[in-house]
Amino acid sequence: MQRQNDPWLLTMQITLPLLVLMALNPLPQARFTTPDQAVRQMLLLEPWHAASWDNLLAEDAHQANWTQLISDAGISSGMGLLSDQGKMLWGDAYEQVGQKSLAVKTWQSAATVTSSARFEKMLRVQRELNDLDGALATLKQWTILEPQNGQLYYQAGLLQSVLSPREAPAALERALFLDAGYKKQVQILKQALDLDVQGQGDAYRQVVVGRALANLNEWVLAHEDFRRAAAEKPDYAEAWAFLGESERQLGQDDFPSLSKALALDPHSTAAQSLTARYWIRAGQPDKALAIFQGLVKQEPKQAVWEIESGDALARMGQPPLAMVHYQNAINLEPDNPQNWAQLVQFCLKNDIEVRRIGLPAARRLVMLSPDGADAYDLHGQVLMALGDRDNALQAFFRGLKMNPVSAQLLLDVGILEISRQEINDASYYLSRAVEAGRQQKDPVIVQKAQALIDQLQ
């Protein structure tokens, strides 16, 4: 009887397939230079081994050889040997080569893979493709796996606010129940969704909800709501105006939509203001000023148009005339902290009346917003501009007590410490500013802070 544990027999069982493979291969050293080549040779002899196909696909992925992976996965699939893990890699390869629709379909076919990673990939690409229905279906499947994940219900509520507004509140309330951190976002969306406007059609509601989504920086979804509103009611100027703004936010040309909005209703506040801001970005503040001054006459009690007129004049090189408009805004709304903040920023940016007007305005701003970190930041900036470094530092630290991760405050403290020759402290706060800026997706602050760190080294 053969002995199953005979060492010589076990050695032969292991080496014999390799000896046969080498006999079939005229240049064995050239063909076995990489792991995937060795697996390919083995599959030539035993192509029915599903595990070997998985190993081959994993090696393709490790080498980022996505085109080869797609080819190998196709062969394996044709033979009925592609595992669900292999399908996940196949989908990854399709995404890497830009075939995102195929990537989603392939991931969806890996039905036995129930990990969050699978759903996360599907949802991310579906959102990129603007496949909102598909994304919502993925979220519903994902919540079965993670029924206590508030983020999933919140994401579903966002999508439903566009696709099925009547169903959105339930998902949003569930998200809030599971995660109180969504209180502000849910409140903004529910207020828009619950708005009951008699005599108004769906287009109006879509614009209202779209604006709420825009306030949450959900511009892709906001764009879809504005697009639907404009399609349903083509003569609705506000829908076209906000569609233009969403196009700008998404890196598209907004001028055609803004022009259509103005043509439909030359007196539309949204159409006028968004078009004026278009001219500001285009470097033609004179055209913007004409529109904003028209809005001042049209809505004389709205301070915002005085502020915008002042900004346009400042860009035209006329800060003294601009100051008149900023002071007009203060007179119209003396208790609005935003107006005081705008006045302070104007004084600092244009280096005009910083001590006589900017400093009292900064103090007034702090009184109106005693819990606002930004108010203390502006107060500190004014004091720093006036050379009062010690009090500026105290103002910045008060702001950091309100918001310890304010990227702007951390940057300003770092700049102040440089002026005080406190290099170690400066490096510390600038490093924190870089970290906070990245978390808050503020590339400008990250770039400024990192440039200063590089100069200190």
C-alpha positions as a printed NumPy array, in Angstrom:
array([[  0.   ,   0.   ,   0.   ],
       [  1.267,   3.481,  -0.868],
       [  2.204,   5.648,   2.045],
       [  0.335,   8.936,   1.891],
       [  2.98 ,  10.734,   3.963],
       [  6.034,   9.536,   2.042],
       [  8.296,  12.644,   1.713],
       [  9.627,  11.526,  -1.677],
       [  6.1  ,  11.035,  -2.992],
       [  4.982,  14.455,  -1.736],
       [  7.99 ,  16.09 ,  -3.368],
       [  7.198,  14.469,  -6.692],
       [  3.558,  15.54 ,  -6.461],
       [  4.64 ,  19.138,  -6.007],
       [  7.458,  19.291,  -8.552],
       [  6.029,  17.146, -11.347],
       [  3.594,  19.802, -12.664],
       [  6.441,  22.313, -12.74 ],
       [  8.713,  19.84 , -14.587],
       [  6.006,  19.286, -17.175],
       [  5.511,  23.039, -17.478],
       [  9.242,  23.576, -17.986],
       [  9.329,  20.876, -20.622],
       [  6.58 ,  22.667, -22.528],
       [  8.326,  26.013, -22.17 ],
       [ 11.435,  26.43 , -24.338],
       [ 12.59 ,  29.522, -22.401],
       [ 11.51 ,  28.879, -18.794],
       [ 13.677,  31.6  , -17.292],
       [ 12.19 ,  34.245, -19.573],
       [  8.608,  33.182, -18.89 ],
       [  8.76 ,  33.117, -15.067],
       [ 10.178,  36.557, -14.403],
       [  7.014,  37.852, -12.645],
       [  4.322,  36.216, -10.484],
       [  1.54 ,  36.814, -12.992],
       [  3.556,  35.12 , -15.742],
       [  3.966,  32.031, -13.562],
       [  0.224,  31.918, -12.868],
       [ -0.543,  32.326, -16.576],
       [  1.649,  29.334, -17.386],
       [ -0.102,  27.26 , -14.753],
       [ -3.484,  28.261, -16.198],
       [ -2.367,  27.038, -19.622],
       [ -2.136,  23.576, -18.075],
       [ -5.049,  23.743, -15.658],
       [ -7.428,  26.529, -16.77 ],
       [-10.289,  25.125, -14.704],
       [ -8.817,  26.292, -11.37 ],
       [-10.947,  29.25 , -10.274],
       [ -8.555,  30.116,  -7.45 ],
       [ -5.732,  30.572,  -9.925],
       [ -7.839,  33.03 , -11.92 ],
       [ -8.458,  35.012,  -8.731],
       [ -4.724,  35.062,  -8.067],
       [ -4.044,  36.247, -11.6  ],
       [ -6.574,  39.078, -11.365],
       [ -5.182,  40.103,  -7.989],
       [ -1.69 ,  40.266,  -9.482],
       [ -2.99 ,  42.321, -12.434],
       [ -4.543,  44.749,  -9.961],
       [ -1.371,  44.865,  -7.867],
       [  0.569,  45.878, -10.958],
       [ -2.177,  48.345, -11.989],
       [ -2.355,  46.513, -15.32 ],
       [ -6.02 ,  47.328, -15.801],
       [ -6.312,  46.53 , -19.499],
       [ -4.808,  43.096, -18.935],
       [ -7.104,  42.562, -15.954],
       [-10.153,  43.293, -18.096],
       [ -8.95 ,  40.768, -20.678],
       [ -8.172,  38.101, -18.083],
       [-11.484,  38.633, -16.274],
       [-13.339,  38.339, -19.575],
       [-11.71 ,  34.975, -20.311],
       [-12.426,  33.727, -16.799],
       [-16.035,  34.899, -17.001],
       [-16.503,  33.183, -20.355],
       [-15.369,  29.941, -18.786],
       [-17.768,  30.383, -15.863],
       [-14.873,  30.566, -13.404],
       [-15.009,  34.207, -12.333],
       [-15.692,  34.553,  -8.609],
       [-17.508,  37.512,  -7.087],
       [-14.21 ,  38.747,  -5.677],
       [-12.863,  38.604,  -9.213],
       [-15.877,  40.596, -10.405],
       [-15.042,  43.307,  -7.877],
       [-11.545,  43.581,  -9.342],
       [-13.016,  43.55 , -12.844],
       [-15.241,  46.48 , -11.887],
       [-12.232,  48.308, -10.431],
       [-10.425,  47.887, -13.733],
       [-13.363,  49.251, -15.717],
       [-13.445,  52.309, -13.456],
       [ -9.723,  52.878, -13.876],
       [ -9.979,  52.923, -17.676],
       [-12.972,  55.264, -17.586],
       [-15.75 ,  52.766, -18.351],
       [-17.739,  53.678, -15.258],
       [-21.12 ,  52.318, -16.333],
       [-19.548,  48.897, -16.884],
       [-17.813,  49.219, -13.53 ],
       [-21.135,  49.661, -11.73 ],
       [-22.784,  46.776, -13.607],
       [-19.864,  44.509, -12.795],
       [-19.872,  45.393,  -9.093],
       [-23.623,  44.849,  -9.009],
       [-23.148,  41.335, -10.404],
       [-20.945,  40.413,  -7.417],
       [-24.059,  39.624,  -5.387],
       [-22.378,  37.569,  -2.661],
       [-20.054,  40.434,  -1.719],
       [-22.05 ,  42.264,   0.946],
       [-19.292,  44.504,   2.297],
       [-19.754,  48.248,   2.72 ],
       [-16.83 ,  48.763,   0.35 ],
       [-18.861,  47.324,  -2.543],
       [-21.803,  49.642,  -1.902],
       [-19.496,  52.624,  -1.396],
       [-17.899,  52.063,  -4.814],
       [-21.236,  51.671,  -6.526],
       [-22.729,  54.763,  -4.878],
       [-19.721,  56.954,  -5.596],
       [-19.631,  56.121,  -9.301],
       [-23.408,  56.31 ,  -9.681],
       [-23.307,  59.828,  -8.225],
       [-20.487,  60.707, -10.638],
       [-22.638,  59.443, -13.516],
       [-25.633,  61.37 , -12.154],
       [-27.512,  58.074, -11.968],
       [-29.679,  59.217,  -9.08 ],
       [-32.182,  56.353,  -9.312],
       [-29.361,  53.816,  -9.276],
       [-27.678,  55.562,  -6.355],
       [-30.911,  55.516,  -4.349],
       [-31.361,  51.799,  -5.049],
       [-27.807,  51.173,  -3.837],
       [-28.457,  53.11 ,  -0.642],
       [-31.576,  51.074,   0.066],
       [-29.56 ,  47.861,  -0.285],
       [-26.81 ,  49.289,   1.894],
       [-29.205,  50.235,   4.705],
       [-30.252,  46.578,   4.929],
       [-26.616,  45.794,   5.772],
       [-26.202,  48.788,   8.096],
       [-29.663,  49.744,   9.415],
       [-28.203,  51.978,  12.149],
       [-26.032,  54.09 ,   9.852],
       [-27.532,  57.594,   9.884],
       [-25.348,  58.775,   7.013],
       [-27.025,  56.322,   4.638],
       [-30.49 ,  57.635,   5.469],
       [-29.277,  61.211,   5.096],
       [-27.828,  60.459,   1.655],
       [-31.081,  58.755,   0.704],
       [-33.011,  61.811,   1.882],
       [-30.878,  64.058,  -0.313],
       [-31.61 ,  61.943,  -3.371],
       [-35.307,  61.624,  -2.543],
       [-35.591,  65.398,  -2.201],
       [-35.057,  65.454,  -5.975],
       [-36.577,  62.138,  -7.069],
       [-39.499,  61.709,  -4.649],
       [-39.88 ,  64.737,  -2.347],
       [-42.796,  63.245,  -0.4  ],
       [-40.605,  60.335,   0.734],
       [-37.592,  62.462,   1.693],
       [-38.747,  63.693,   5.134],
       [-39.025,  60.164,   6.536],
       [-35.457,  59.329,   5.529],
       [-34.182,  62.627,   6.885],
       [-35.97 ,  62.146,  10.206],
       [-34.481,  58.659,  10.474],
       [-31.018,  60.089,   9.787],
       [-31.485,  62.675,  12.529],
       [-32.747,  60.03 ,  14.969],
       [-29.603,  57.959,  14.377],
       [-27.154,  60.862,  14.201],
       [-27.888,  64.228,  15.822],
       [-25.008,  65.722,  13.842],
       [-27.365,  66.121,  10.885],
       [-29.662,  68.52 ,  12.732],
       [-28.767,  71.631,  10.74 ],
       [-28.824,  69.921,   7.348],
       [-32.105,  68.157,   8.034],
       [-33.692,  71.383,   9.254],
       [-32.696,  73.244,   6.061],
       [-34.011,  70.517,   3.77 ],
       [-37.207,  69.799,   5.677],
       [-38.09 ,  73.479,   5.77 ],
       [-37.868,  73.563,   1.97 ],
       [-39.677,  70.257,   1.512],
       [-42.48 ,  71.194,   3.9  ],
       [-43.112,  74.554,   2.23 ],
       [-46.769,  74.79 ,   1.321],
       [-47.292,  77.382,  -1.39 ],
       [-50.795,  77.528,  -2.73 ],
       [-51.193,  78.093,  -6.426],
       [-47.582,  77.193,  -7.193],
       [-46.583,  74.21 ,  -9.304],
       [-43.806,  71.686,  -8.964],
       [-41.313,  73.969, -10.711],
       [-41.464,  76.468,  -7.859],
       [-40.994,  73.73 ,  -5.273],
       [-38.047,  72.346,  -7.223],
       [-36.346,  75.742,  -7.167],
       [-36.947,  76.09 ,  -3.428],
       [-35.56 ,  72.611,  -2.714],
       [-32.731,  73.189,  -5.168],
       [-31.705,  76.32 ,  -3.288],
       [-31.733,  74.364,  -0.027],
       [-29.494,  71.728,  -1.597],
       [-27.202,  74.492,  -2.858],
       [-26.965,  75.847,   0.695],
       [-25.73 ,  72.4  ,   1.707],
       [-23.158,  72.477,  -1.126],
       [-24.966,  69.638,  -2.909],
       [-24.594,  71.319,  -6.281],
       [-25.072,  68.239,  -8.464],
       [-28.472,  67.596,  -6.899],
       [-29.338,  71.295,  -6.908],
       [-28.492,  71.455, -10.615],
       [-30.85 ,  68.557, -11.288],
       [-33.699,  70.287,  -9.443],
       [-33.116,  73.561, -11.306],
       [-32.883,  71.717, -14.63 ],
       [-36.179,  69.965, -13.999],
       [-37.832,  73.217, -12.972],
       [-36.672,  74.978, -16.145],
       [-37.808,  72.047, -18.278],
       [-41.255,  71.961, -16.663],
       [-41.79 ,  75.729, -16.793],
       [-39.573,  77.169, -19.558],
       [-40.706,  80.76 , -18.892],
       [-39.655,  80.637, -15.206],
       [-36.786,  83.152, -15.011],
       [-35.641,  82.199, -11.493],
       [-35.269,  78.565, -12.521],
       [-32.933,  79.58 , -15.366],
       [-31.014,  81.992, -13.122],
       [-30.305,  79.382, -10.456],
       [-29.602,  76.788, -13.134],
       [-26.878,  79.132, -14.359],
       [-25.413,  79.433, -10.871],
       [-25.357,  75.644, -10.463],
       [-23.65 ,  75.34 , -13.843],
       [-20.97 ,  77.739, -12.659],
       [-20.463,  75.748,  -9.48 ],
       [-20.017,  72.6  , -11.575],
       [-17.489,  74.223, -13.887],
       [-19.874,  74.724, -16.796],
       [-20.712,  77.821, -18.847],
       [-23.412,  79.704, -16.943],
       [-23.84 ,  82.694, -19.272],
       [-26.476,  81.182, -21.628],
       [-28.797,  80.293, -18.738],
       [-28.297,  83.683, -17.078],
       [-28.981,  85.481, -20.361],
       [-32.181,  83.501, -20.838],
       [-33.281,  84.352, -17.305],
       [-32.762,  88.074, -17.902],
       [-34.556,  87.908, -21.249],
       [-37.545,  86.233, -19.593],
       [-37.733,  88.745, -16.746],
       [-35.401,  91.787, -16.734],
       [-36.654,  92.681, -13.24 ],
       [-35.941,  89.284, -11.684],
       [-33.76 ,  89.825,  -8.621],
       [-32.084,  86.441,  -9.019],
       [-31.416,  86.942, -12.72 ],
       [-29.999,  90.425, -12.22 ],
       [-27.817,  89.669,  -9.207],
       [-26.362,  86.436, -10.588],
       [-25.652,  88.095, -13.927],
       [-23.932,  90.985, -12.153],
       [-21.73 ,  88.543, -10.278],
       [-20.926,  86.912, -13.588],
       [-19.538,  90.261, -14.796],
       [-17.546,  90.631, -11.585],
       [-15.885,  87.265, -12.24 ],
       [-15.358,  88.251, -15.875],
       [-13.355,  91.298, -14.77 ],
       [-15.96 ,  93.833, -15.888],
       [-17.144,  95.444, -12.633],
       [-18.57 ,  98.439, -14.5  ],
       [-21.276,  96.223, -16.033],
       [-21.929,  94.688, -12.629],
       [-22.201,  98.127, -11.013],
       [-24.903,  99.206, -13.466],
       [-26.983,  96.166, -12.505],
       [-26.402,  96.507,  -8.749],
       [-27.31 , 100.197,  -8.777],
       [-30.494,  99.256, -10.587],
       [-31.213,  96.783,  -7.773],
       [-30.576,  99.528,  -5.202],
       [-33.404, 101.511,  -6.827],
       [-35.583,  98.431,  -7.239],
       [-35.138,  97.272,  -3.63 ],
       [-33.952, 100.331,  -1.687],
       [-34.318,  98.707,   1.727],
       [-32.012,  95.764,   0.929],
       [-28.512,  96.46 ,   2.248],
       [-26.96 ,  93.687,   0.176],
       [-27.205,  95.733,  -3.022],
       [-25.354,  98.626,  -1.394],
       [-22.607,  96.183,  -0.387],
       [-22.414,  94.755,  -3.896],
       [-22.295,  98.243,  -5.413],
       [-19.463,  99.158,  -3.06 ],
       [-17.533,  96.036,  -4.   ],
       [-17.908,  96.81 ,  -7.711],
       [-16.685, 100.387,  -7.198],
       [-13.692,  99.167,  -5.2  ],
       [-12.789,  96.81 ,  -8.024],
       [-12.989,  99.791, -10.368],
       [-10.359, 101.585,  -8.257],
       [-12.738, 103.92 ,  -6.46 ],
       [-12.67 , 102.89 ,  -2.776],
       [-13.731, 106.323,  -1.41 ],
       [-16.982, 106.128,  -3.399],
       [-17.321, 102.495,  -2.399],
       [-17.132, 103.447,   1.292],
       [-20.336, 105.472,   0.895],
       [-22.237, 102.345,  -0.162],
       [-20.844, 100.261,   2.725],
       [-21.95 , 102.932,   5.179],
       [-25.354, 103.06 ,   3.491],
       [-25.673,  99.32 ,   4.121],
       [-24.847,  99.825,   7.805],
       [-27.473, 102.546,   8.073],
       [-30.097, 100.308,   6.466],
       [-29.388,  97.295,   8.694],
       [-27.387,  98.432,  11.734],
       [-27.861,  95.16 ,  13.623],
       [-26.799,  92.852,  10.801],
       [-23.344,  91.443,  11.732],
       [-22.679,  90.437,   8.152],
       [-22.761,  94.075,   7.036],
       [-20.243,  95.038,   9.729],
       [-18.019,  92.135,   8.703],
       [-18.162,  93.273,   5.076],
       [-17.192,  96.798,   6.112],
       [-14.199,  95.529,   8.113],
       [-13.039,  93.35 ,   5.238],
       [-13.395,  96.302,   2.845],
       [-11.214,  98.514,   5.05 ],
       [ -8.541,  95.831,   5.378],
       [ -8.519,  94.843,   1.718],
       [ -8.297,  98.419,   0.449],
       [ -6.203,  99.774,   3.364],
       [ -8.664, 102.59 ,   3.868],
       [ -9.773, 104.109,   7.186],
       [ -8.617, 101.023,   9.091],
       [ -8.247, 102.864,  12.408],
       [-11.077, 105.397,  12.135],
       [-13.753, 103.125,  10.639],
       [-12.41 ,  99.562,  10.516],
       [-11.515,  99.231,  14.211],
       [-14.865, 100.511,  15.587],
       [-16.641,  98.31 ,  13.029],
       [-14.673,  95.265,  14.223],
       [-15.594,  96.017,  17.846],
       [-19.236,  96.403,  16.885],
       [-19.064,  93.086,  15.047],
       [-17.779,  91.314,  18.166],
       [-20.608,  92.823,  20.212],
       [-23.178,  91.573,  17.696],
       [-21.545,  88.111,  17.418],
       [-19.975,  87.384,  20.825],
       [-19.85 ,  83.66 ,  20.065],
       [-18.599,  84.002,  16.502],
       [-15.035,  82.896,  15.87 ],
       [-14.955,  84.823,  12.576],
       [-15.765,  88.074,  14.391],
       [-12.731,  87.699,  16.66 ],
       [-10.623,  86.788,  13.653],
       [-11.523,  90.042,  11.878],
       [-10.96 ,  92.013,  15.075],
       [ -7.519,  90.453,  15.36 ],
       [ -6.717,  91.194,  11.726],
       [ -7.55 ,  94.883,  12.248],
       [ -5.38 ,  95.063,  15.377],
       [ -2.538,  93.336,  13.556],
       [ -2.839,  95.78 ,  10.647],
       [ -2.543,  98.61 ,  13.206],
       [  0.592,  97.072,  14.739],
       [ -1.056,  96.013,  18.026],
       [  0.28 ,  92.445,  17.98 ],
       [ -0.369,  91.558,  21.624],
       [ -4.064,  92.453,  21.519],
       [ -4.372,  90.892,  18.065],
       [ -3.049,  87.618,  19.464],
       [ -5.551,  87.767,  22.325],
       [ -8.389,  88.326,  19.827],
       [ -7.254,  85.339,  17.752],
       [ -7.067,  83.115,  20.834],
       [-10.59 ,  84.145,  21.848],
       [-11.725,  83.059,  18.414],
       [ -9.926,  79.729,  18.751],
       [-11.794,  79.102,  21.989],
       [-15.007,  79.369,  19.966],
       [-13.661,  77.242,  17.109],
       [-10.36 ,  75.439,  17.827],
       [-10.151,  74.087,  14.26 ],
       [-10.768,  77.322,  12.342],
       [ -8.28 ,  77.122,   9.483],
       [ -8.343,  80.912,   8.97 ],
       [ -7.683,  81.664,  12.638],
       [ -4.85 ,  79.148,  12.808],
       [ -3.3  ,  80.693,   9.701],
       [ -3.6  ,  84.21 ,  11.112],
       [ -2.003,  83.167,  14.411],
       [  0.841,  81.585,  12.459],
       [  1.357,  84.786,  10.444],
       [  1.324,  86.87 ,  13.629],
       [  3.867,  84.604,  15.312],
       [  6.168,  85.007,  12.324],
       [  6.016,  88.786,  12.768],
       [  6.88 ,  88.252,  16.449],
       [  9.848,  86.059,  15.452],
       [  8.304,  83.126,  17.351],
       [  9.278,  80.59 ,  14.719],
       [  8.445,  77.405,  16.656],
       [  4.985,  78.678,  17.563],
       [  4.465,  79.864,  13.999],
       [  5.328,  76.43 ,  12.591],
       [  2.954,  74.78 ,  15.053],
       [ -0.044,  76.916,  14.153],
       [  0.688,  76.869,  10.438],
       [  0.87 ,  73.062,  10.491],
       [ -2.486,  72.971,  12.225],
       [ -3.835,  75.403,   9.613],
       [ -2.731,  73.038,   6.83 ],
       [ -4.462,  70.098,   8.523],
       [ -7.65 ,  72.058,   9.222],
       [ -7.683,  73.508,   5.718],
       [ -7.501,  70.045,   4.204],
       [-10.315,  68.78 ,   6.398],
       [-12.432,  71.826,   5.523],
       [-11.528,  71.553,   1.821],
       [-10.032,  75.045,   1.69 ],
       [ -7.105,  74.806,  -0.752],
       [ -6.313,  78.532,  -0.522],
       [ -5.534,  78.366,   3.191],
       [ -3.627,  75.114,   2.74 ],
       [ -1.484,  76.68 ,   0.031],
       [ -0.792,  79.861,   2.027],
       [  0.063,  78.   ,   5.217],
       [  2.273,  75.467,   3.477],
       [  4.143,  78.219,   1.593],
       [  4.919,  79.953,   4.885],
       [  6.075,  76.678,   6.452],
       [  8.427,  76.132,   3.508],
       [  9.853,  79.638,   3.964],
       [ 10.548,  78.957,   7.64 ],
       [ 12.529,  75.796,   6.918]])
